[in-house]
Amino acid sequence: MSYTAASQVVARQLEFFENRKVLVIGELADSFALELTQVASTVAVFTTHYGYSRQMQRHSQIETCFGAELTADLECDMILMYWPKAKAEAEYLLTMALAKFGPGTEVCIVGENRSGVRSAEKLLQPFGSLTKYDSARRCSFYWGRCEQAPPQFDLRDWFRSYDVNVAGTALTIRSLPGVFSHGEFDKGSELLLNTLPPLQGKVLDFGCGAGVIGAVMKTRNPGIDLELCDVSALAIESARETFRVNQLEATFTPTDVYAALSGPYDYLISNPPFHAGLKTFYTATETFIAEAPNYLAPNGQMIIVANSFLRYPPLIEASLGHCDTLAGTNKFNIYAAKK
C-alpha cells in the first residue's frame, strides 16, 4: 500500500492513537485511516471531497462523513488533521472540530513543510498548546490538547463576500475557505464569461467553485436549466450561498467528474481545475473532456477556459473531433467544440 509522505510520518507515531476515538480531517489523499483502525478504538473521517468520501465509504470499519460542515453525532477524543494547502481552510476545519468536541480533545496535525504546517502551533494557540514531535520526509508532526473550546461554530461566519462586475453583470459572490478564487475573481473566468455566446437549454457549470460563472450565466440567460457541480462540498455550499444572495435559482450537485451527473447537457461550461492540494493534477479535466460526448446532447457544445500552456486542444480533438479557439490572452485560451 502506497501512502503519502504525511501518512508515512503519522505511521511512525501510532502510539498517539492507541485506544483513541479518532476523527481524521483535512487534506486526505490515501487510505491510511484504515491503518489507524488497527490501533484506535474507533476511526471516523470527515471530508469535504466527494471523490474521497466515495472511496472511503466502501470500508465499513470507518464512519465517513461528507459535507461542508460536520453534523454527524460522533464520539471523538483525538483529532488528526492533515494540513490543507490553505491556512484559512485549516483554521476553518480545526475550529469546527474543536467547537464540536471541546476541551480535553487531543489534536495531532501533520503536513508537508511547504504547505505552511509550521503555522499550526500559532493556529492552535487560542485553544491550547501544540508541540512538534517528529519531522521526516519534509513533513512535520505535532501533538497538542484543546484546553479552551472555540465559540459555537456557525458556518455563516466563515463566508467571505466580494463584488464582481463582469460581462455587464454585477453580482455579490460568497465563498468559504478552501474554495477556488476565495475572496477574489479569477481572470480566466472573466475571459470565459466575456466570450460565451447566448445560452439555452440545459447547461452544466463544471467545477463551479463559488458559483461566479454559473451566476453570471444565469443572470444573462435566465431561461436556462442550470446545474452547478463540484467535487468540493465547500464549493457547493459557497455556490448555493452566492445564488441565494443574488436571488438566482439552479441545481447544485456534489460529484467526482460525471459520477453523480446524468445529462444530457446542451452546454458544458468550465474553468476546469488543474490543481489538487499542492500538486498539479489533470486527471479530472482529462476525464471531463474524454467523456464529454456521453453527456452532451446532439449538437451540444463544450466551452472551457485553460491556461495557455496546458495542452488541451489535442484532448478535445480526440474526444469531439475538432477544437476551436474562441479567444485568448498571453495567459488564457477559450476552447470550444461541438458534438
C-alpha positions in Angstrom: 0.0 0.0 0.0 1.4 3.4 -1.0 0.9 6.3 1.4 1.6 10.0 1.2 4.7 11.4 2.9 2.4 12.8 5.6 0.8 9.5 6.3 4.2 7.8 6.5 5.2 10.2 9.2 1.9 9.5 11.1 2.8 5.8 10.9 5.9 6.5 13.0 3.6 7.8 15.8 0.9 5.2 16.1 1.2 5.2 19.9 -0.6 8.5 20.0 -3.7 6.8 18.6 -3.9 3.7 20.7 -7.4 3.1 22.0 -8.4 6.6 21.0 -11.7 7.6 19.2 -10.1 9.3 16.2 -11.5 11.8 13.7 -9.4 12.3 10.6 -9.9 15.6 8.8 -8.1 17.8 6.2 -6.1 17.2 3.0 -6.8 13.5 2.8 -5.3 11.6 -0.2 -4.9 8.0 0.8 -6.5 5.2 2.8 -4.2 5.5 5.8 -7.2 5.9 8.1 -7.7 2.1 7.6 -4.3 1.5 9.3 -5.5 3.5 12.3 -8.3 1.1 12.9 -5.7 -1.4 13.9 -4.7 0.6 17.0 -7.6 3.1 17.6 -10.8 2.3 19.4 -12.8 3.9 16.5 -12.0 5.9 13.4 -14.2 8.4 11.6 -13.3 10.5 8.6 -14.7 13.9 7.8 -14.0 15.1 4.2 -15.2 17.9 2.0 -14.1 16.0 -1.1 -16.8 14.0 -2.8 -14.4 11.6 -4.5 -12.6 10.7 -1.3 -15.8 10.2 0.5 -16.9 7.7 -2.1 -13.6 5.9 -1.8 -13.8 5.6 2.0 -17.5 4.7 2.2 -16.5 1.3 0.8 -14.9 0.5 4.2 -17.4 -0.4 6.8 -14.9 -0.2 9.7 -14.7 3.6 9.2 -17.6 6.1 9.5 -17.2 8.5 6.6 -18.9 11.9 6.7 -19.1 14.2 3.7 -20.2 17.9 3.6 -19.2 21.5 4.3 -19.8 21.0 8.0 -19.5 18.1 10.3 -23.0 17.5 11.7 -22.9 13.7 12.4 -23.2 12.6 16.0 -19.7 11.2 16.6 -17.6 10.3 19.7 -14.1 11.7 19.4 -11.2 12.3 21.8 -8.5 12.7 19.2 -8.4 14.8 16.0 -5.9 14.0 13.3 -5.7 16.9 10.8 -3.8 16.6 7.5 -2.8 20.2 6.9 -4.6 21.7 3.8 -2.8 24.0 1.4 -4.9 27.0 2.5 -4.3 28.2 6.1 -7.8 29.6 6.1 -9.2 26.1 5.5 -7.0 24.7 8.2 -8.4 27.3 10.6 -12.0 26.5 9.5 -11.7 22.7 9.9 -9.9 22.9 13.2 -12.3 25.4 14.7 -15.3 23.4 13.5 -13.9 20.2 15.1 -12.8 21.7 18.4 -16.1 23.6 18.8 -17.9 20.2 18.4 -15.8 18.1 20.7 -14.5 20.6 23.2 -11.8 20.8 25.9 -9.8 17.6 26.6 -9.7 16.6 22.9 -6.2 15.7 21.8 -5.0 17.2 18.4 -2.4 15.8 16.0 -1.5 17.8 13.0 0.7 16.6 10.1 1.6 18.2 6.8 4.3 19.0 4.3 6.5 21.8 5.4 6.0 23.7 2.1 2.2 23.7 2.8 2.7 26.1 5.8 2.2 23.5 8.5 4.7 25.3 10.6 2.0 27.8 11.5 0.0 25.0 13.2 1.3 26.0 16.7 0.1 29.5 16.3 -3.2 28.4 14.9 -4.0 26.2 18.0 -2.6 28.8 20.5 -6.0 30.3 21.3 -7.3 26.9 22.3 -4.3 25.0 23.7 -0.7 24.2 23.2 0.9 22.2 20.3 4.3 20.6 20.2 6.3 19.2 17.3 7.1 15.5 17.9 8.5 14.4 14.6 10.0 15.7 11.3 10.7 13.5 8.3 10.1 13.2 4.6 9.8 17.1 4.5 6.8 16.8 6.8 6.2 17.8 10.4 4.0 16.1 13.0 2.5 17.9 16.0 0.6 16.9 19.1 -1.4 19.0 21.5 -4.6 19.2 23.5 -7.6 21.5 23.4 -7.9 23.4 26.7 -10.4 26.1 25.8 -13.1 25.4 23.2 -13.8 28.0 20.5 -17.2 29.7 20.4 -20.1 27.9 18.9 -19.3 27.2 15.2 -21.6 29.0 12.8 -21.0 28.3 9.1 -22.4 31.7 8.2 -19.5 33.4 10.0 -16.9 31.9 7.5 -18.2 33.2 4.2 -16.2 36.0 2.6 -18.1 38.3 0.2 -16.8 40.2 -2.8 -18.5 42.0 -5.6 -17.8 41.4 -9.3 -18.9 43.3 -12.4 -18.2 41.2 -15.5 -19.8 40.8 -18.9 -22.3 43.6 -17.9 -23.4 41.7 -14.8 -22.9 42.9 -11.2 -23.1 40.2 -8.5 -22.1 39.5 -4.9 -20.0 36.4 -4.6 -19.9 34.4 -1.3 -17.2 31.8 -0.7 -15.9 29.6 2.1 -12.2 28.9 2.9 -10.5 26.5 0.5 -12.7 27.4 -2.5 -11.1 28.4 -5.8 -10.8 32.2 -6.0 -11.8 32.6 -2.4 -12.3 36.3 -2.0 -11.2 37.3 -5.5 -12.2 36.9 -9.1 -10.2 34.8 -11.5 -9.0 36.3 -14.7 -9.6 33.1 -16.7 -13.2 33.0 -15.6 -13.6 36.7 -16.6 -12.3 35.9 -20.1 -14.6 32.9 -20.4 -17.7 35.0 -19.4 -16.8 37.7 -21.8 -16.5 35.2 -24.6 -19.6 33.0 -24.0 -22.4 33.1 -26.6 -26.1 33.4 -25.6 -27.1 30.1 -23.9 -30.2 28.0 -23.9 -31.4 24.6 -22.8 -29.6 22.5 -20.1 -26.3 24.0 -19.0 -23.6 22.5 -16.7 -21.1 24.6 -14.8 -18.4 22.0 -14.2 -16.1 22.7 -11.2 -18.3 25.6 -10.1 -16.2 26.9 -7.2 -18.1 29.8 -5.5 -20.5 29.9 -8.4 -19.2 33.0 -10.2 -19.5 31.6 -13.8 -22.9 30.0 -13.1 -24.3 33.1 -11.5 -23.3 35.3 -14.5 -24.6 32.7 -16.9 -28.0 32.5 -15.1 -28.3 36.3 -14.8 -27.6 36.8 -18.5 -29.6 33.7 -19.6 -32.5 33.4 -17.1 -34.3 30.8 -19.1 -31.5 28.1 -19.0 -31.9 25.0 -16.9 -28.6 25.4 -14.9 -26.8 22.8 -12.9 -23.6 23.6 -10.9 -21.3 20.8 -9.8 -18.0 20.5 -7.9 -16.0 17.8 -6.1 -15.8 20.1 -3.0 -18.7 20.4 -0.5 -17.2 23.8 0.4 -17.6 24.9 -3.2 -21.2 23.6 -3.5 -22.1 25.4 -0.2 -20.5 28.6 -1.5 -22.3 28.4 -4.8 -25.6 27.9 -3.1 -25.0 31.0 -1.0 -23.9 33.0 -4.0 -27.2 32.1 -5.7 -29.2 32.8 -2.6 -27.8 36.4 -2.1 -28.3 37.2 -5.8 -31.8 35.7 -5.8 -31.0 33.1 -8.5 -32.0 29.5 -8.9 -30.1 26.4 -10.0 -29.4 22.8 -9.1 -26.3 22.0 -7.1 -24.6 18.6 -7.3 -21.5 17.4 -5.5 -19.7 14.9 -7.8 -16.4 13.5 -8.9 -16.4 14.4 -12.6 -19.5 12.8 -14.0 -20.1 10.3 -11.2 -23.3 11.9 -9.9 -24.4 13.6 -13.2 -26.9 12.4 -15.7 -27.2 14.9 -18.6 -27.5 15.2 -21.5 -26.5 18.9 -21.5 -26.7 21.4 -24.3 -23.6 23.2 -22.9 -20.7 22.0 -20.8 -19.1 25.2 -19.4 -16.0 25.1 -17.2 -12.9 26.7 -15.9 -11.6 23.3 -15.1 -9.3 22.6 -12.1 -5.7 21.5 -12.6 -4.5 21.5 -9.0 -5.2 19.0 -6.2 -3.7 20.1 -3.0 -0.1 21.3 -3.6 0.3 19.1 -6.7 -0.5 19.8 -10.4 -3.3 17.3 -11.3 -5.0 17.0 -14.6 -6.9 13.7 -14.3 -10.4 15.2 -13.6 -10.2 17.6 -16.5 -8.9 14.9 -18.9 -11.8 12.7 -17.9 -14.2 15.6 -18.2 -13.1 16.2 -21.8 -12.8 12.5 -22.8 -16.3 11.6 -21.6 -18.0 14.8 -22.8 -19.6 13.1 -25.8 -21.5 10.8 -23.4 -23.1 13.8 -21.6 -23.7 16.3 -24.5 -27.0 16.4 -26.3 -26.9 16.3 -30.1 -25.1 19.5 -31.3 -24.3 20.2 -27.7 -21.2 22.3 -27.1 -18.3 22.3 -24.6 -16.6 25.6 -23.9 -13.7 25.8 -21.4 -11.0 28.3 -20.4 -7.5 27.0 -19.7 -4.0 28.3 -19.0 -2.4 28.6 -22.5 0.4 26.3 -21.6 -1.9 23.4 -21.0 -2.2 21.0 -24.0 -6.0 20.6 -24.0 -6.7 21.0 -27.8 -5.4 17.5 -28.7 -7.5 16.0 -25.9 -10.6 17.9 -27.1 -9.9 16.9 -30.7 -9.6 13.2 -29.7 -12.9 13.4 -27.9 -15.1 15.6 -30.1 -13.2 15.7 -33.4 -12.2 19.3 -33.5 -11.3 22.3 -31.3 -11.8 26.0 -31.9 -10.0 28.7 -30.0 -12.6 31.4 -29.5 -10.4 33.9 -27.6 -7.0 34.2 -26.0 -4.6 36.3 -24.0 -0.9 35.8 -23.1 -2.1 33.6 -20.2 -5.5 32.0 -21.1 -7.3 30.5 -24.1 -11.0 29.7 -24.6 -11.6 26.4 -26.3 -14.9 25.2 -27.8 -16.1 22.1 -29.6 -19.4 20.7 -30.7 -20.7 17.1 -30.6 
